[in-house]
């Protein structure tokens, strides 16, 4: 008799895999802001994650390092 796999085992990982060199980051943000960002990303043909990554890179580049 074959072993039945559970629904969790059969489904495997949920969500998209991160590309090589990238990791997921969970942030808590106002749900209306998330909705607006997703709509804008769709309209612009881009992804929210790419926009956030660019904004973080710009912020870090402009930030004065602590002595």
ABEGO torsion letter per residue (X at the ends): XBBBBBAAAAAEBBEBBBBBGBBBBBBBBBAAAAAAAAAAAAAAGBBAAAAAAAAAAAAAAABBBBX
